[in-house]
Amino acid sequence: MDQPLLALPIFVPIGLVALALGGLAAKALGIKPDGLLEGSAFGLALGFGALAYLILAIGLVGGLYLPVLIGLLAILALISLRELRTVVPAFLRAVRKRGAEKLSPSGGLMVFGSAILGVLGLIAALAPPSATDWDGLAYHLAVPKMYLAAHRIFYVAFTSHSNFPFLTEMLYTLGLALHGPGAAKLFHYSMFLATAAGILSLCRRHVTPASGPIAVLLFMSVPLVLWEAGIAYADISTALYVLLAAYAVLNWEETGVKGWIWMAGILSGFALGTKMLALVPVLALCLWVLWSGSRSRGWRTGLYCSIAVGLLAVLVGSPWYIKSYVYTANPVYPFLYNVFGGRNWSQEAAEAYRGSQLAFGMGRGPADFVLVPWNVTMNGRNFFDSLVIYGLLGPAFLGLLVVQVLAGNLYKALARLAIVSAIFLVAWFFLMQSSRYLISIVPLLCVVAGGAAADAIRNWVVGRFFVIAFVVLCVGLGVLTGSALILDSTRATLGLESAENFLSRNLDVYDAEAFVNTELPADARLVVFDEVRGFYLDREYMWGNPGHHELVPWRSFESGADMVEFFRSRGFTHALINWRFADLEALHQRFIVGALSSGKMVELFAANRVSVYELAER
């Protein structure tokens, strides 16, 4: 595998090109950002979004070849060359200026804390994706790897997840092509940094300068966010675009410049391109624009601007939903099956999927809703499906909510962000109570919490010390979580341990997948049971379990031999089973046990309770 640290010098020029490209787009909208920080946050978000759509277009026409992707980057670099000549010196000047400034003790501590949290996230991002990156290995990285192998985007029939909005995954495709998973994960990590920059800039412009560093520290130290900064998921992408779309609306309210309305619509469309659930905050933003515009500029202007945001969001976000409709006949596949239906799906699968979503949380009654802040904070294990420490939101929001109530001073910007967050929370409460999906509004909540903390520190004589201690506690929890996250991966990140050895120790399925890659024929095709993390497989495979798709007629089989014959007739030669997650009472396992006992499946390899079998011919 490639040296992880080499991903950094490969990624940085791409980030600069995206930043310059986004700067050009902002100028085309007639927008002049208020300073380097604001321009960087909006520029990187716009640039990454545009880059993702270009890769989508290339993939749809079958052009996912490394020379084509490098050529695309070269063309974009030439287009944005003039902007690059402005951006890079501006960054260097800002670094020299900050380095020459004498920071106050509190300012120094905030910079130090942010740097520590940033380094922890970076080490995790550069490490080979392993057990902490379940969905990344299942589809966020695995499907882009399939696209690159085929040099095109195509319908992946065995996983409904491949038909989700894939803006972030297009960036992962580019990263994988250039330097493997390390470069891919740096896209998500850079969005983590861009979100922090957006929070700081928003607070300076619309709240108070003192609230910005506190809000950034709170954001970077949320255990759930710091965990995601180091893996290949998509939630921080959604959070970035939702935050900046709201930021653009605030700027429009302040300046009246219509370019900010176009910016809000475009960024809302990018948010829809990362996750379907982004529809909720986008609708909230449209209502916000309608209300605000009607009050300050008349109802015609309010309606016009609200429609502009909504239409732009739909237009920009639509390619992913059109793609899903073309592939599956359902624009929001696999959801709303009772309305749209869907290819290789069924009502039974839809109900099972909904059941798995309803398994999260602690009830959906009125009292449960009132207790959500307490329950999410104090009973995090009920809102997450893995090691609970990584699913924690931390105590900041619950504790500083109390501070905000006692302080009573809610700035206009904070009130608006709090309302958008509340609307999202209501939808989240009824749809799927997974703490991970709350990341979409965590930046908004951090701005509100940062504003409350800054007010208390400024105005309370004795209480300020308790608020400071509480913020330090929150940051300390984040540092502790981040340290645990990289405890076993730092050597691999630094190249002191091979990726193969690291993965063999940390990913139960890796040894079996390595056996497949080295010992099975190049044309071997696998059915994977009770396991979905196929990223490290270099052979063609499909998920075999019922519930993922309707490709296998399980109820038509009478024996294990029938099952094996079905797969053999469709070109599958081997199977991989993770017995750690196997339910022997499940329908498919009955046929697997029958095939094993009759000799129709022959074990070739076993390690860590993961086995590889040959499917015997008739």
Rosetta blueprint (number, residue, H / E / L):
1 M L
2 D L
3 Q L
4 P H
5 L H
6 L H
7 A H
8 L H
9 P H
10 I H
11 F H
12 V H
13 P H
14 I H
15 G H
16 L H
17 V H
18 A H
19 L H
20 A H
21 L H
22 G H
23 G H
24 L H
25 A H
26 A H
27 K H
28 A H
29 L L
30 G L
31 I L
32 K L
33 P L
34 D L
35 G L
36 L H
37 L H
38 E H
39 G H
40 S H
41 A H
42 F H
43 G H
44 L H
45 A H
46 L H
47 G H
48 F H
49 G H
50 A H
51 L H
52 A H
53 Y H
54 L H
55 I H
56 L H
57 A H
58 I H
59 G H
60 L H
61 V L
62 G L
63 G L
64 L L
65 Y L
66 L H
67 P H
68 V H
69 L H
70 I H
71 G H
72 L H
73 L H
74 A H
75 I H
76 L H
77 A H
78 L H
79 I H
80 S L
81 L H
82 R H
83 E H
84 L H
85 R H
86 T H
87 V H
88 V H
89 P H
90 A H
91 F H
92 L H
93 R H
94 A H
95 V H
96 R H
97 K H
98 R H
99 G H
100 A H
101 E L
102 K L
103 L L
104 S L
105 P H
106 S H
107 G H
108 G H
109 L H
110 M H
111 V H
112 F H
113 G H
114 S H
115 A H
116 I H
117 L H
118 G H
119 V H
120 L H
121 G H
122 L H
123 I H
124 A H
125 A H
126 L H
127 A L
128 P L
129 P L
130 S L
131 A L
132 T L
133 D L
134 W H
135 D H
136 G H
137 L H
138 A H
139 Y H
140 H H
141 L L
142 A H
143 V H
144 P H
145 K H
146 M H
147 Y H
148 L H
149 A H
150 A H
151 H L
152 R L
153 I L
154 F L
155 Y L
156 V L
157 A L
158 F L
159 T L
160 S H
161 H H
162 S H
163 N H
164 F L
165 P L
166 F L
167 L H
168 T H
169 E H
170 M H
171 L H
172 Y H
173 T H
174 L H
175 G H
176 L H
177 A H
178 L H
179 H H
180 G H
181 P H
182 G H
183 A H
184 A H
185 K H
186 L H
187 F H
188 H H
189 Y H
190 S H
191 M H
192 F H
193 L H
194 A H
195 T H
196 A H
197 A H
198 G H
199 I H
200 L H
201 S H
202 L H
203 C H
204 R H
205 R H
206 H H
207 V L
208 T L
209 P L
210 A L
211 S H
212 G H
213 P H
214 I H
215 A H
216 V H
217 L H
218 L H
219 F H
220 M H
221 S H
222 V L
223 P H
224 L H
225 V H
226 L H
227 W H
228 E H
229 A H
230 G L
231 I L
232 A L
233 Y L
234 A L
235 D H
236 I H
237 S H
238 T H
239 A H
240 L H
241 Y H
242 V H
243 L H
244 L H
245 A H
246 A H
247 Y H
248 A H
249 V H
250 L H
251 N H
252 W H
253 E H
254 E H
255 T H
256 G L
257 V L
258 K L
259 G H
260 W H
261 I H
262 W H
263 M H
264 A H
265 G H
266 I H
267 L H
268 S H
269 G H
270 F H
271 A H
272 L H
273 G L
274 T L
275 K L
276 M H
277 L H
278 A H
279 L H
280 V H
281 P H
282 V H
283 L H
284 A H
285 L H
286 C H
287 L H
288 W H
289 V H
290 L H
291 W H
292 S H
293 G H
294 S H
295 R H
296 S H
297 R H
298 G L
299 W H
300 R H
301 T H
302 G H
303 L H
304 Y H
305 C H
306 S H
307 I H
308 A H
309 V H
310 G H
311 L H
312 L H
313 A H
314 V H
315 L H
316 V H
317 G H
318 S H
319 P H
320 W H
321 Y H
322 I H
323 K H
324 S H
325 Y H
326 V H
327 Y H
328 T H
329 A L
330 N L
331 P L
332 V L
333 Y L
334 P L
335 F L
336 L L
337 Y H
338 N H
339 V H
340 F H
341 G L
342 G L
343 R L
344 N L
345 W L
346 S L
347 Q H
348 E H
349 A H
350 A H
351 E H
352 A H
353 Y H
354 R H
355 G H
356 S H
357 Q H
358 L H
359 A L
360 F L
361 G L
362 M L
363 G L
364 R L
365 G L
366 P H
367 A H
368 D H
369 F H
370 V H
371 L L
372 V H
373 P H
374 W H
375 N H
376 V H
377 T H
378 M H
379 N L
380 G H
381 R H
382 N H
383 F H
384 F L
385 D L
386 S L
387 L L
388 V H
389 I H
390 Y H
391 G H
392 L L
393 L L
394 G L
395 P L
396 A H
397 F H
398 L H
399 G H
400 L H
401 L H
402 V H
403 V H
404 Q H
405 V H
406 L H
407 A H
408 G L
409 N L
410 L L
411 Y L
412 K H
413 A H
414 L H
415 A H
416 R H
417 L H
418 A H
419 I H
420 V H
421 S H
422 A H
423 I H
424 F H
425 L H
426 V H
427 A H
428 W H
429 F H
430 F H
431 L H
432 M L
433 Q L
434 S L
435 S H
436 R H
437 Y H
438 L H
439 I H
440 S H
441 I H
442 V H
443 P H
444 L H
445 L H
446 C H
447 V H
448 V H
449 A H
450 G H
451 G H
452 A H
453 A H
454 A H
455 D H
456 A H
457 I H
458 R H
459 N H
460 W L
461 V L
462 V L
463 G H
464 R H
465 F H
466 F H
467 V H
468 I H
469 A H
470 F H
471 V H
472 V H
473 L H
474 C H
475 V H
476 G H
477 L H
478 G H
479 V H
480 L H
481 T H
482 G H
483 S H
484 A H
485 L H
486 I H
487 L L
488 D L
489 S L
490 T H
491 R H
492 A H
493 T H
494 L L
495 G L
496 L L
497 E L
498 S L
499 A H
500 E H
501 N H
502 F H
503 L H
504 S H
505 R H
506 N H
507 L L
508 D L
509 V L
510 Y H
511 D H
512 A H
513 E H
514 A H
515 F H
516 V H
517 N H
518 T H
519 E H
520 L L
521 P L
522 A L
523 D L
524 A L
525 R E
526 L E
527 V E
528 V E
529 F E
530 D L
531 E L
532 V L
533 R L
534 G L
535 F L
536 Y L
537 L L
538 D L
539 R L
540 E E
541 Y E
542 M E
543 W E
544 G L
545 N L
546 P L
547 G L
548 H L
549 H L
550 E L
551 L L
552 V L
553 P L
554 W H
555 R H
556 S H
557 F L
558 E L
559 S L
560 G H
561 A H
562 D H
563 M H
564 V H
565 E H
566 F H
567 F H
568 R H
569 S H
570 R L
571 G L
572 F L
573 T L
574 H E
575 A E
576 L E
577 I E
578 N E
579 W H
580 R H
581 F H
582 A L
583 D L
584 L L
585 E L
586 A L
587 L H
588 H H
589 Q H
590 R H
591 F H
592 I H
593 V H
594 G H
595 A H
596 L H
597 S H
598 S L
599 G L
600 K L
601 M E
602 V E
603 E E
604 L E
605 F E
606 A E
607 A E
608 N L
609 R L
610 V E
611 S E
612 V E
613 Y E
614 E E
615 L E
616 A L
617 E L
618 R L
